[in-house]
Amino acid sequence: MSNWVDWLIGVDRGSIEGADWTIEWRNLPPTWGIVLLVVPAIWIFAAFVYRRENKTATSRSRWLLAYLRMALLLLLFFVLAEPVLHLEWQNVKESYVVCLLDDSKSMTLIDKMNDAESRKKLARVTEVAKPDEEVLSADQERELAKLRRIDLLNRALANRMFEPKEQGKDRETAMEKLAERYNLRVYSFSDHLSEISGDFTREAAAKRKAANEPPAPNLDATGESTAIGEELAQVMNDLNGQTVAAIVLFTDGRNTSGQDPVSWTQRQAEHGGLPPVYAVGVGNPADPRNLEITSLQAPDVALAKDWVNFEIRLKSHGFEGQNVELLLQDKDQILEKKTITLVGGDTEQTDSLRHGFDKPGDVEVKVLIPPDPGEILETDNTRVHHIKIVDEKIKVLFVDGYPRWEYRYLKNALIRDKSMIVSCYLQSADDDFPQEGSPGTQPLLAFPTDRKELFDYDVILFGDVDMNELVNPDKKQGTEQNLSDFVEEIGGGIAFMAGFRDDPKSYRNTALAKLLPVVLEDSGEGVGMEVAQTESFYPRLTEEGKRSPLMKLDKDDQVNQNLWEANSPDALPGLFWFFQVKRPKPGAQVLAEHPTAKNTQGKAYPLVATQPFGRGRTLFVATDETWRWRFIRGDRYFYAFWGEAIRFLRGGKLLGGKRYDVKTDKAIYTLAERVKIEATIRDEQYNPVTDEKYPATIESPTGVKTEIDLDLVKDSKGKYQKVYLATEVGVYQIWVGPDVIGEEKERAYATFEVKMPTREFEDPLMDRKSLEGIAAASHGTFLPLYDLDQLPEKVNQPSEVMKRESKEKDLWNSPGIFLLFALLITLEWVLRKKFRLL
């Protein structure tokens, strides 16, 4: 019966019990309007209608019908006024605690914890040691050292470390302790969120106990990425409308995708949309001591018996001012080593090692710093590099205007160098003068203007040469363009050796000017460009020069430094002349500058500068007096500079081949990532090849060779591309060029490495700073995992929340109102018929 009444009035009377209720009217006129206008109007209208009705009905009958009509109109007014029942009451809601468990791949890492007290606490929390053990045994230390982060978390969650609330019950885990006071929701997260609350119920724990299993499930760390901010947002969205007392976040803090969790937490906390977050850090929470080799740069191809420079970048934390050994190894053989001092403070520092490889072949070398016992991670102390050593001589063309001292001494040194094939051309020589060169070479009769003949050289040394007299006027523009193409397209190197007459001032506004790494002064009378001094000056190395192998005249760093120091007794002889230029070009690298003379911008004049140009390299030396460095020492340092300069300039062509060039868009790829291969192919005359396809060979890490066809790039000349899918982990090699035996040296090679996806391992240290930031922004707390026994006490939010709730119910559209309306109008119709008023 009560259900029918509730249905008729449209209100659950049970909801009214204990609630404050009022009736509100949405469209009710003022009271005076109801009393003075509405009610009288309804009464007058009903009376007027039935007063005019047929007189066959008695006066009493008409008044009865008039009252029915008034009741109908008043009921209609009631509906139009829209009465609403407003209820308010106090509601008790149980609070939720959400636990998020990180199961990403970074949780497979093993941390080295150096603090003995921290290790002892962690051993207790993970049940490696008993609570009353004060000293860890050697076996316990070894067991603890083998545990991954995910193992530590699993063990800590399974540890029954708390006394139960009720006597006679089993001891409780941290999760069970929280479940005593709160509704517990548990999720695992990495690249997605998965609810696993059912695995942490008492029933699930009882089943595991019966099966002699740990009281908590074992998580497996397989997630490819970690999106802490995204998962926090999703949890709050899933529990929208529920009272969340706290979020407990078990993680190493490494966020590898999505929005920054600290920023997200701060935004949500500012608007009151986030409960306290208790961040439990899994990993070593101590200020880390670590040393990392961040990069290793070295050529992919080098000449046998040439110096190969390995540039190393590294950073360290916690080792400020400490000396360590930097090693270059081939397998287990130490090739080079040096002692360096660490800057520390996560500041990146640069150093280098040099080594000459005697035999040709493929070499895998590694640069490493022996791990310190205090380091948290040891795997980042090593970098590996693959280099191909080839045995071929450098072909050098040395051109000069007249037999100045620089030409004489350098020409003799080059001819004596057995690793080079040198052809000299002295512009001022008589026609019957036999041009000099390496033994066995044919003397040049003229400067080579043919592209094939010119492009056969690796390096061109351009002395004080007058281009107007070097070649016939009709060939001058074409020769200058060939020299530009030699560097830009073929990868050759050109050195400009300044002179009094032509180099570089007569090259202004020619194709050669763009090859120079410096900008020349504007021409005009009174422009001083050549400076001869009565007192010598000593070139000053820039910071780039101190690191450059070009300026490393001696293998010993201290000896080399003394050679360039003006006040050192071992300093090189000073110079007296240099050529002033306006400034270095953008992108050029100044290696040495004048110690005192400055240009109009207040910058020191460059004396040695280099720049990449297309695939090749160019060098400018603003003096022709390096021959003075021969004083007492002979060619030792004079040729050390020029020999290294030639090898540097040759590097572009060595890497790019001669007629062939091949490269990939990156050096390192992840497994199944697409490798973009680009190649440039020229025929024997160095003209671009235009065949639709061109073969290339790829050798996989397991030694399997596969031939693929490169596709000609549309609307290009000699440019080919191909996308290759790498399916093996390791180092690949790709080459283009002849397959004919004996012509392998013409090939161009490129190597690339394929690794397993490593985003989760890019920064392996626990991110305590971010976890503390999340906790602080949400008014929570950060705890290391070894303090897990403090968690239930820290989570002290109310387990029940009194909430004032309210709701409204429309009374005007309840079923009872419509039934009453139907009853009244039906009754009026029946009576009208009875009284014969129809």
Secondary structure, 3 states (H helix, E strand, C coil): CHHHHHHHHCCCHHHHCCCEEEEEECCCCCHHHHHHHHHHHHHHHHHHHHHCCCCCCCHHHHHHHHHHHHHHHHHHHHHHCCEEEEEEEEEEEECEEEEEEECEHHHHCCCCCCCHHHHHHHHHHCCCCCCCCCCCCHHHHHHHHHCCHHHHHHHHHHCCCECCCCCCCCCECHHHHHHCCCEEEEEEECCCEEECHHHHCHHHHHHHHHCCCCCCCCCCCCECCCCHHHHHHHHHHHCCCCCEEEEEEEECCCCCCCCCHHHHHHHHHHCCCCCCEEEEECCCCCCCCEEEEEEEECCCEEECCCEEEEEEEEEEECCCCCEEEEEEEECCEEEEEEEEECCCCCCCEEEEEEEECCCCEEEEEEEECCCCCCCCCCHHHEEEEEEEEECCCEEEEEEECCCCHHHHHHHHHHHHCCCEEEEEEECCCCCCCCCCECCCCCCCCCCCCCHHHHHCCCEEEECCCCHHHHCCHHHHHHHHHHHHHHHHCCCCEEEEECCCCCCCHHHCCCCCHHHCCEECCCCCCCCCCEEEEEEEECCEECHHHHHCHHHCCCCCHHHHHHHHCCCCCCCCCCEEEEECCCEECCCCEEEEEEEEEECCCCCEEEEEEEEEECCEEEEEECCCCHHHHHCCCCHHHHHHHHHHHHHHHHHHHHHHCCCEEEEECCCEEECCCEEEEEEEEECCCCCECCCCEEEEEEECCCCCEEEEEEEECCCCCCEEEEEEECCCCEEEEEEECCCCCCCHHHCEEEEEEEECCCHHHCCCCCCHHHHHHHHHHCCCEEEEHHHHHHHHHHCCCCCEEEEEEEEEEECCCCHHHHHHHHHHHHHHHHHHHHCCCC
